[in-house]
């Protein structure tokens, strides 16, 4: 630290640097501070106006309560936000995740229906395994398509993923025949409604994905490579980083997490709606990543922040519904949050605010 450094020639403590940030400023600059604070304020506000909001109950071997419901409902968004974090970290974007979710859910329902028709459901868990595998493979293929368009053909990420965003739901409707596919298979319903150790199974899925991704990006060189690509893709490529392969893999993983979310969503409602499943999920995922402190311009990311961002969005949605506000207001609030986050992440806006804050006052009579 600057306060404890010793001058080599005088053997006396050096004076603190005037440019050194104060402890308060360092504390306020922590990336997770604002997401955690925002979520805490939302939960405390709900607890004040609804005294039973924060209470938890143990019934039939499971935990029940509003906090558990928020976590369970936020699980699909949290999965997609984790995948989106990696894509945004390398200056990418994937606005097709909602369509990929619909494709994965539809493929899973279609596969499960065919397996049940063949009589496999009466003997084993093969229908569940086939449905899950087919959905995740379909999602990964969608991610590979997006990655090839961006990495190999040089398309802008928003344009490349817009193609699948538009065509994906049409493809899902072709698979489902334009119908909502209903599911009657208890093992599949466990994915979205089951409990493990008293907690929803969906939370366990999110925890496993987060831990694996955290270990890869924070405990191996992969995280350093991702940050290098986000800061300067050309320099990273010149330095020997396999930027194209890593970027391609991140697009595949982002679609893979959307496929996992599709499994949770369809199993939770026991149906697959190709037209409506995952609507506006791409907006929520990008907003969750931004609220978590990741830079939309790439280079800096926070996996834990993305999880908190997903919880903030779901808590805000639950709050709006709980107080009886029309659902349309939910979209307005999200739009305001997007606007505020983009302003806060704009270097020009922050520089202008600092300039106005430190501008000296005019002398009287000047």
Secondary structure, DSSP 8 states (H G I E B T S, - for coil): -GGG-B-TTT-SB----TTS--HHHHHHT-HHHHHHHHHHHHHHHHHHHSTTTT--EEETTEEESHHHHHHHHHHHHHHHHHHHHHHHHTT---TTHHHHHHHHHHHHHHHHHHHHHTTGGGT-SHHHHHHHHHHHHHHHHHHHHHHIIIIIS---HHHHHHHHHHHHHHHHHHHHTTS-EE---HHHHHHHH-EETTEEHHHHHHHHHHHHHHHHHHSSHHHHHHHHHHH-HHHHHHTT--HHHHHHHHHHHHHHHHHHHHHHHHHHHTEE-TTTTTTTHHHHHHHHHHHTT--TTSS---HHHHHHHHHHHHHHHHHHHHTT--THHHHHHHHHHHHHHHHHT-HHHHHHHHHHHH-----TT-
